[in-house]
Amino acid sequence: MRFLTMFISLLLLSMLMVPMLAFAAEKPINLFLNGKQLSANVAPKIVEGNTVVPVRIIAESLGSKVDWEEKSGKVTVDKDKVNIQLFINKQEVIVNKKKYQLEVAPAIMEGSTMLPLRFVSEQLGVKVIWDDLTRSVFLFDSEQDANSSAVSPAQPNEGQAGAADKTKVPSKPADNSNGKGTDKTTDKSTDKASDKITDKPIDKTTDKPIDKSDGATELPVKEAAVKPGEKPVTEAQPGKQNPAASDKNSELTTTLSSISMDGDQFIVKTSGTKVTPNLISSNEGNRITIDFPNSKLDPALKLGANGEGIIKQNNQAVSQIRYLLFSKDSSIVRIIIDLSKKSAFKPATASTAAQFVWAIIPAKDRYRVVIDPGHGGKDTGAISVTKRLEKDFVLALGTKIHALLEKEPKIEAFITRKDDTFVELADRAAFANDRDADLFISVHGNSAGKETVRGVETYYYTDQSLDFANLMHKHMLKSTGFTDRKVKQSGFYVVKNTNMPSLLLEVGFLSNQTEENAMFQDAFQNQVAASIVTAIKQQLNID
């Protein structure tokens, strides 16, 4: 009987521990390179206070060459004049023929080779900053003045590194030291390369359209390579003056003069040259973080003893606003908006050169999304290399997207055509506007005069659509596996004349036989449809 009582007690205790352990699970680590978020096939992990990442991040994102020797378990990283040799499950590392000791060894995790991020990055001249608040690692490429002489590669730093991800660097050498169709436009200028109508401006010297933008959103932060013997700044140290910061202050171009709320609008007023802020949303959707690079705070924006300024709010959506010098060394001003409840954060048209304005919109119980399969009926759209029609491809894919959206309880899904029917451009835009839609996505297949042209393009027109375009494009690249032809701004009729965030997706090139073969397969369409729905849900902050 006594044994039975102990057994039941232990069973109950173990059942109680399960949800506690699940609750204690750590949030994922986010990676950013020059403000652009990176995706990893295996999630970054913290091992003994050091962040380790898949070797692909080192190879592709940092622009280095990586070689793997399976027999010896050696990973070699080369970039410019820096050669790094690391060994699986060994803490010894060789940098330009000198040996050092790592605090955490490279390892194989979930089938992927994981390398210590900070150590490798800083040897390649890439600045690493950890933000504990958002569990984010920010990487900044070192840039040099074009007129200055080349800087020698960074050598391993001397001294003790910081704590958790404050990924450690070696303290000293060992003793033995020695990487379209007509429903997409309003203008009638012709793109000679693809024989499509486009509204892009024409270069008079080449008679070809000029892209307004490739949609890249990166922090224009200029960072110097870490010099031998110099300890990198890993995070802001409020109240402590960094000697390097005082030198950089004279180079700052932007001053944040005021931070405020006006109704449902969040306003940051600035003076000096306009910069591009970087927005980060928390996974729970209850916090917005905005980083302003190359910036400083006006003296009127006071900092407390802890190095943080606080603006209390009596607002339905916002509880408080905080601001601080996130990194004096790289001159980043960080603003953190603590939300009272889940809300959308969207750029407002009131933004000017002297102020940034965003609208904070409380989350709805249900959102309206319109899917627009392009062309239809008499308008075939592009004709593929095997004579298949764009209108058939986009109807099949659009129908799959619509069907998946209909399964989402928080989304009311609409589609502009359900069969081979021609719908005027004005009617497509009106269809979305009349329903007061929250998002509009027009689906297309691309075409060019050369079969070698291939890849994914995502088009937007208004500023309110840019963040959605970047998010959607990231998911499209992952699901298609096609070449990245960037996010681009263009005045296609349906994205120019709809009131909500609107995108036109060029999924792939029907004029390229490899991509055409994939685009007409059900499995491929199902995969792409699922990724588009994922991007829609993330844009709407739907779990």
LOTOR-507332 format. One line per 4 residues: for each residue x, y, z of C-alpha. Coordinates in nm, 2 decimals, always signed. Layout:
N
X,Y,Z  ...
***
This chain:
543
+0.00,+0.00,+0.00  +0.28,+0.23,+0.09  +0.46,+0.15,-0.24  +0.14,+0.22,-0.43
+0.09,+0.56,-0.26  +0.45,+0.66,-0.35  +0.40,+0.54,-0.71  +0.08,+0.75,-0.76
+0.26,+1.06,-0.60  +0.55,+1.03,-0.84  +0.31,+0.98,-1.14  +0.12,+1.30,-1.05
+0.44,+1.49,-1.01  +0.57,+1.38,-1.35  +0.24,+1.48,-1.51  +0.26,+1.83,-1.35
+0.62,+1.87,-1.47  +0.54,+1.82,-1.84  +0.35,+2.15,-1.89  +0.61,+2.33,-1.67
+0.89,+2.20,-1.90  +0.69,+2.30,-2.21  +0.63,+2.64,-2.07  +1.00,+2.69,-1.99
+1.10,+2.61,-2.35  +1.32,+2.89,-2.48  +1.21,+3.12,-2.76  +1.38,+3.07,-3.10
+1.68,+3.28,-3.19  +1.65,+3.53,-3.47  +1.94,+3.61,-3.71  +1.98,+3.94,-3.90
+2.24,+4.04,-4.15  +2.25,+4.42,-4.21  +1.89,+4.43,-4.10  +1.76,+4.15,-4.32
+1.64,+3.84,-4.14  +1.82,+3.51,-4.22  +1.65,+3.17,-4.23  +1.83,+2.86,-4.12
+1.75,+2.49,-4.20  +1.84,+2.41,-3.84  +1.75,+2.66,-3.57  +2.04,+2.84,-3.41
+2.12,+2.72,-3.06  +2.30,+2.85,-2.75  +2.55,+2.60,-2.62  +2.74,+2.70,-2.30
+2.67,+3.06,-2.37  +2.78,+3.04,-2.73  +2.54,+3.07,-3.03  +2.60,+2.80,-3.29
+2.45,+2.81,-3.64  +2.44,+2.58,-3.95  +2.74,+2.60,-4.17  +2.51,+2.73,-4.45
+2.47,+3.06,-4.27  +2.85,+3.10,-4.26  +2.88,+3.00,-4.63  +2.60,+3.19,-4.79
+2.53,+3.49,-4.56  +2.88,+3.59,-4.48  +3.00,+3.53,-4.84  +3.27,+3.28,-4.75
+3.39,+2.96,-4.90  +3.33,+2.65,-4.68  +3.49,+2.31,-4.74  +3.41,+1.99,-4.55
+3.64,+1.69,-4.50  +3.42,+1.40,-4.38  +3.71,+1.17,-4.29  +3.89,+1.41,-4.06
+3.57,+1.60,-3.95  +3.74,+1.93,-4.06  +3.55,+2.24,-4.17  +3.76,+2.51,-4.36
+3.62,+2.86,-4.39  +3.80,+3.10,-4.64  +3.72,+3.46,-4.71  +3.97,+3.71,-4.85
+4.30,+3.65,-4.66  +4.14,+3.47,-4.36  +4.16,+3.09,-4.33  +3.98,+2.92,-4.04
+4.00,+2.55,-3.97  +3.76,+2.40,-3.73  +3.71,+2.04,-3.62  +3.40,+1.85,-3.52
+3.38,+1.79,-3.15  +3.72,+1.96,-3.09  +3.78,+2.30,-2.93  +4.10,+2.36,-3.11
+4.07,+2.61,-3.40  +4.34,+2.73,-3.65  +4.32,+3.09,-3.78  +4.59,+3.17,-4.04
+4.81,+2.89,-3.91  +4.78,+3.00,-3.54  +4.60,+2.77,-3.29  +4.33,+2.89,-3.05
+4.09,+2.72,-2.80  +3.72,+2.76,-2.84  +3.48,+2.73,-2.55  +3.24,+2.53,-2.75
+3.34,+2.28,-3.02  +3.17,+2.26,-3.37  +2.92,+1.97,-3.37  +2.67,+1.78,-3.59
+2.31,+1.86,-3.47  +2.00,+1.74,-3.65  +2.21,+1.63,-3.94  +2.37,+1.98,-3.99
+2.72,+2.10,-3.91  +2.69,+2.37,-3.64  +2.97,+2.63,-3.60  +3.02,+2.90,-3.33
+2.88,+3.21,-3.49  +3.06,+3.49,-3.31  +3.41,+3.35,-3.34  +3.38,+3.27,-3.71
+3.20,+3.60,-3.80  +3.44,+3.83,-3.62  +3.74,+3.66,-3.78  +3.58,+3.75,-4.12
+3.53,+4.11,-4.02  +3.16,+4.09,-3.94  +3.03,+4.27,-3.63  +2.81,+4.06,-3.40
+2.56,+4.21,-3.15  +2.33,+4.01,-2.93  +1.99,+4.15,-2.81  +1.86,+3.95,-2.51
+1.52,+4.13,-2.52  +1.42,+3.98,-2.86  +1.67,+3.69,-2.86  +1.82,+3.82,-3.18
+2.17,+3.82,-3.32  +2.26,+4.12,-3.55  +2.54,+4.08,-3.79  +2.69,+4.38,-3.96
+2.93,+4.36,-4.26  +3.24,+4.56,-4.22  +3.26,+4.84,-4.48  +3.56,+5.03,-4.59
+3.60,+5.37,-4.76  +3.66,+5.31,-5.13  +3.95,+5.55,-5.12  +4.12,+5.40,-4.82
+4.38,+5.12,-4.82  +4.26,+4.77,-4.75  +4.24,+4.66,-4.39  +4.41,+4.34,-4.29
+4.18,+4.05,-4.18  +4.06,+4.05,-3.82  +4.26,+3.84,-3.59  +4.13,+3.65,-3.28
+4.05,+3.89,-3.00  +4.24,+3.89,-2.67  +4.05,+3.90,-2.34  +3.73,+3.76,-2.19
+3.41,+3.78,-2.39  +3.06,+3.85,-2.25  +2.79,+3.61,-2.13  +2.51,+3.44,-2.31
+2.53,+3.50,-2.66  +2.79,+3.69,-2.60  +2.94,+3.40,-2.77  +3.29,+3.36,-2.63
+3.61,+3.42,-2.82  +3.94,+3.25,-2.73  +4.14,+3.42,-2.46  +4.49,+3.35,-2.59
+4.68,+3.13,-2.84  +4.78,+2.77,-2.74  +5.14,+2.72,-2.64  +5.23,+2.55,-2.97
+5.10,+2.85,-3.17  +5.26,+2.87,-3.50  +3.01,+3.38,-4.90  +0.33,+4.03,-6.82
+0.04,+4.01,-6.92  -0.21,+4.29,-6.97  -0.37,+4.25,-6.63  -0.05,+4.37,-6.46
-0.03,+4.73,-6.57  -0.18,+5.06,-6.66  +0.10,+5.20,-6.87  +0.16,+5.10,-7.24
+0.54,+5.11,-7.25  +0.67,+4.78,-7.38  +0.93,+4.56,-7.22  +1.13,+4.45,-7.52
+1.30,+4.16,-7.34  +0.98,+3.98,-7.23  +0.73,+4.14,-7.48  +0.51,+4.24,-7.19
+0.33,+4.56,-7.11  +0.49,+4.73,-6.81  +0.46,+5.06,-6.63  +0.83,+5.08,-6.55
+1.01,+5.40,-6.66  +1.20,+5.35,-6.99  +1.58,+5.41,-7.02  +1.60,+5.61,-7.34
+1.95,+5.48,-7.42  +1.86,+5.11,-7.41  +1.48,+5.13,-7.46  +1.44,+4.89,-7.17
+1.24,+4.94,-6.85  +1.42,+5.05,-6.53  +1.34,+4.88,-6.20  +1.25,+5.13,-5.94
+1.36,+4.91,-5.65  +1.48,+4.56,-5.58  +1.29,+4.57,-5.25  +1.60,+4.51,-5.04
+1.56,+4.65,-4.69  +1.90,+4.66,-4.51  +2.03,+4.87,-4.23  +2.29,+5.11,-4.37
+2.52,+5.07,-4.07  +2.89,+5.12,-4.14  +3.10,+4.90,-3.91  +3.48,+4.87,-3.89
+3.65,+4.53,-3.87  +3.75,+4.42,-3.52  +4.11,+4.49,-3.48  +4.37,+4.27,-3.30
+4.34,+4.31,-2.92  +4.02,+4.51,-2.94  +3.71,+4.38,-2.75  +3.39,+4.41,-2.95
+3.09,+4.58,-2.79  +2.82,+4.32,-2.77  +2.54,+4.53,-2.62  +2.46,+4.88,-2.50
+2.61,+4.97,-2.17  +2.39,+5.26,-2.05  +2.57,+5.54,-1.86  +2.91,+5.43,-1.98
+3.08,+5.64,-2.25  +3.24,+5.44,-2.52  +3.55,+5.62,-2.66  +3.47,+5.50,-3.01
+3.12,+5.64,-2.98  +3.24,+6.00,-2.93  +3.44,+5.97,-3.26  +3.13,+5.84,-3.44
+2.89,+6.10,-3.30  +3.04,+6.36,-3.54  +2.94,+6.13,-3.83  +2.58,+6.08,-3.72
+2.33,+6.19,-3.98  +2.00,+6.17,-3.79  +1.87,+6.30,-3.46  +1.54,+6.16,-3.31
+1.38,+6.47,-3.17  +1.05,+6.34,-3.05  +0.86,+6.01,-2.99  +0.49,+6.02,-2.94
+0.14,+5.87,-2.99  -0.14,+6.06,-3.17  -0.46,+5.85,-3.15  -0.37,+5.52,-3.32
-0.06,+5.67,-3.49  +0.29,+5.62,-3.36  +0.51,+5.92,-3.47  +0.89,+5.96,-3.46
+1.02,+6.31,-3.57  +1.37,+6.34,-3.69  +1.62,+6.59,-3.82  +1.91,+6.54,-4.06
+1.93,+6.28,-4.34  +1.65,+6.03,-4.35  +1.75,+5.67,-4.25  +1.58,+5.34,-4.30
+1.45,+5.20,-3.97  +1.44,+4.83,-3.91  +1.12,+4.68,-3.76  +1.11,+4.36,-3.55
+0.79,+4.21,-3.41  +0.80,+3.97,-3.11  +0.68,+3.62,-3.17  +0.38,+3.68,-2.94
+0.28,+3.99,-3.13  +0.28,+4.20,-2.81  +0.59,+4.41,-2.87  +0.73,+4.61,-3.16
+1.10,+4.70,-3.18  +1.23,+4.97,-3.42  +1.60,+5.03,-3.47  +1.73,+5.36,-3.62
+2.09,+5.31,-3.75  +2.34,+5.60,-3.75  +2.12,+5.80,-3.51  +2.13,+5.97,-3.18
+1.87,+6.10,-2.93  +1.78,+6.47,-2.89  +1.89,+6.59,-2.54  +1.51,+6.65,-2.47
+1.46,+6.27,-2.47  +1.61,+6.19,-2.13  +1.75,+5.85,-2.03  +1.70,+5.71,-1.68
+1.97,+5.57,-1.45  +1.93,+5.23,-1.63  +2.00,+5.39,-1.97  +1.63,+5.37,-2.08
+1.37,+5.63,-2.14  +1.00,+5.55,-2.08  +0.69,+5.72,-2.21  +0.38,+5.60,-2.03
+0.07,+5.57,-2.24  -0.30,+5.57,-2.17  -0.38,+5.41,-2.50  -0.61,+5.12,-2.59
-0.33,+4.95,-2.79  -0.01,+5.07,-2.62  +0.09,+5.04,-2.26  +0.43,+5.22,-2.28
+0.71,+5.32,-2.51  +1.07,+5.27,-2.43  +1.38,+5.41,-2.60  +1.76,+5.36,-2.55
+2.09,+5.36,-2.71  +2.10,+5.00,-2.82  +2.46,+5.02,-2.93  +2.67,+5.33,-2.89
+2.95,+5.18,-3.09  +2.73,+5.13,-3.40  +2.51,+5.43,-3.32  +2.17,+5.25,-3.31
+1.88,+5.41,-3.13  +1.62,+5.14,-3.03  +1.25,+5.21,-2.96  +1.04,+4.94,-2.80
+0.66,+4.97,-2.81  +0.49,+4.75,-2.55  +0.14,+4.66,-2.68  -0.16,+4.62,-2.45
-0.30,+4.36,-2.70  -0.21,+4.20,-3.03  -0.21,+4.47,-3.30  -0.10,+4.53,-3.66
+0.18,+4.79,-3.71  +0.16,+4.95,-4.06  +0.34,+5.24,-4.23  +0.10,+5.54,-4.27
+0.08,+5.78,-4.56  +0.15,+6.08,-4.33  +0.52,+5.99,-4.32  +0.75,+6.26,-4.46
+1.12,+6.33,-4.48  +1.11,+6.48,-4.12  +0.89,+6.21,-3.95  +0.80,+5.84,-3.96
+0.44,+5.75,-3.89  +0.29,+5.41,-3.83  -0.07,+5.31,-3.76  -0.13,+5.07,-3.47
-0.44,+4.87,-3.55  -0.58,+4.63,-3.29  -0.62,+4.27,-3.42  -0.96,+4.18,-3.57
-1.16,+3.87,-3.48  -1.18,+3.80,-3.86  -0.98,+3.92,-4.16  -1.08,+3.94,-4.53
-0.84,+3.82,-4.79  -0.89,+3.84,-5.16  -0.70,+3.60,-5.40  -0.69,+3.71,-5.76
-0.60,+3.44,-6.03  -0.48,+3.66,-6.32  -0.61,+3.66,-6.68  -0.89,+3.41,-6.77
-1.14,+3.37,-7.06  -1.02,+3.55,-7.37  -0.70,+3.66,-7.19  -0.47,+3.36,-7.19
-0.18,+3.53,-7.03  +0.16,+3.39,-7.11  +0.20,+3.08,-7.32  +0.46,+2.83,-7.19
+0.73,+2.65,-7.38  +0.50,+2.35,-7.42  +0.20,+2.57,-7.52  +0.03,+2.56,-7.18
-0.15,+2.87,-7.06  -0.08,+3.10,-6.77  -0.45,+3.15,-6.70  -0.48,+2.77,-6.63
-0.18,+2.77,-6.40  -0.29,+3.07,-6.19  -0.65,+2.94,-6.16  -0.53,+2.61,-6.03
-0.29,+2.77,-5.78  -0.53,+3.04,-5.68  -0.81,+2.79,-5.61  -0.57,+2.59,-5.38
-0.48,+2.91,-5.19  -0.84,+3.00,-5.15  -0.93,+2.65,-5.03  -0.66,+2.66,-4.76
-0.77,+3.01,-4.65  -1.13,+2.89,-4.61  -1.01,+2.65,-4.34  -0.88,+2.93,-4.13
-1.14,+3.04,-3.87  -1.00,+3.39,-3.85  -1.00,+3.45,-4.23  -1.29,+3.52,-4.46
-1.15,+3.42,-4.80  -1.26,+3.56,-5.14  -1.15,+3.48,-5.50  -1.20,+3.70,-5.80
-1.27,+3.41,-6.04  -1.36,+3.04,-5.99  -1.35,+2.93,-6.35  -1.22,+3.03,-6.69
-1.38,+3.37,-6.69  -1.24,+3.70,-6.80  -1.25,+3.97,-6.53  -1.16,+4.34,-6.61
-0.88,+4.49,-6.41  -1.10,+4.76,-6.26  -1.35,+4.49,-6.15  -1.07,+4.29,-5.97
-0.96,+4.60,-5.78  -1.33,+4.70,-5.70  -1.40,+4.34,-5.58  -1.14,+4.38,-5.31
-1.22,+4.74,-5.22  -1.60,+4.68,-5.20  -1.54,+4.40,-4.95  -1.30,+4.62,-4.74
-1.04,+4.35,-4.77  -0.74,+4.34,-4.54  -0.50,+4.19,-4.80  -0.51,+4.13,-5.18
-0.28,+3.88,-5.36  -0.28,+3.86,-5.74  -0.12,+3.53,-5.87  +0.07,+3.51,-6.20
+0.32,+3.31,-6.40  +0.60,+3.50,-6.57  +0.75,+3.50,-6.92  +1.06,+3.63,-7.10
+1.21,+3.62,-7.45  +1.49,+3.39,-7.34  +1.44,+3.05,-7.19  +1.73,+3.09,-6.96
+1.55,+3.36,-6.76  +1.40,+3.21,-6.44  +1.31,+3.29,-6.08  +1.05,+3.44,-5.84
+0.94,+3.81,-5.84  +0.71,+3.98,-5.59  +0.56,+4.32,-5.68  +0.41,+4.59,-5.46
+0.32,+4.96,-5.52  +0.24,+5.14,-5.19  +0.46,+5.17,-4.89  +0.20,+4.99,-4.68
+0.26,+4.68,-4.89  +0.64,+4.67,-4.86  +0.67,+4.47,-4.54  +0.41,+4.22,-4.67
+0.60,+4.19,-4.99  +0.93,+4.11,-4.82  +0.76,+3.85,-4.59  +0.57,+3.69,-4.88
+0.89,+3.68,-5.10  +1.08,+3.50,-4.83  +0.82,+3.22,-4.81  +0.79,+3.20,-5.19
+1.16,+3.15,-5.23  +1.16,+2.87,-4.98  +0.86,+2.69,-5.12  +0.96,+2.71,-5.49
+1.33,+2.67,-5.47  +1.35,+2.91,-5.76  +1.61,+3.19,-5.82  +1.56,+3.51,-5.62
+1.46,+3.79,-5.86  +1.38,+4.02,-5.57  +1.10,+4.23,-5.44  +1.02,+4.51,-5.68
+0.80,+4.82,-5.69  +0.57,+4.87,-5.99  +0.23,+5.02,-6.07  +0.05,+4.72,-6.20
-0.32,+4.82,-6.20  -0.45,+4.58,-5.94  -0.18,+4.67,-5.68  -0.20,+5.04,-5.76
-0.58,+5.07,-5.73  -0.66,+4.86,-5.42  -0.68,+5.02,-5.08  -0.52,+4.75,-4.87
-0.17,+4.60,-4.87  -0.16,+4.43,-5.22  +0.09,+4.21,-5.40  +0.13,+4.07,-5.74
+0.32,+3.74,-5.74  +0.52,+3.61,-6.04  +0.57,+3.25,-5.92  +0.81,+3.14,-6.19
+0.88,+3.16,-6.56  +0.66,+2.96,-6.79  +0.91,+3.04,-7.07  +1.17,+2.83,-6.88
+1.10,+2.46,-6.92  +1.24,+2.35,-6.58  +1.02,+2.60,-6.40  +0.72,+2.53,-6.62
+0.74,+2.16,-6.55  +0.73,+2.22,-6.18  +0.46,+2.49,-6.19  +0.20,+2.26,-6.34
+0.25,+1.98,-6.09  -0.01,+1.95,-5.81  +0.26,+1.88,-5.54  +0.44,+2.20,-5.63
+0.12,+2.40,-5.63  +0.02,+2.26,-5.29  +0.35,+2.35,-5.14  +0.35,+2.71,-5.28
-0.02,+2.76,-5.18  +0.07,+2.65,-4.82  +0.36,+2.90,-4.81  +0.15,+3.18,-4.94
-0.11,+3.11,-4.67  +0.16,+3.10,-4.40  +0.28,+3.45,-4.51  -0.07,+3.58,-4.50
-0.12,+3.45,-4.15  +0.20,+3.60,-4.03  +0.12,+3.94,-4.19  -0.21,+3.93,-4.00
-0.05,+3.81,-3.68  -0.27,+3.50,-3.68  -0.14,+3.20,-3.48
***
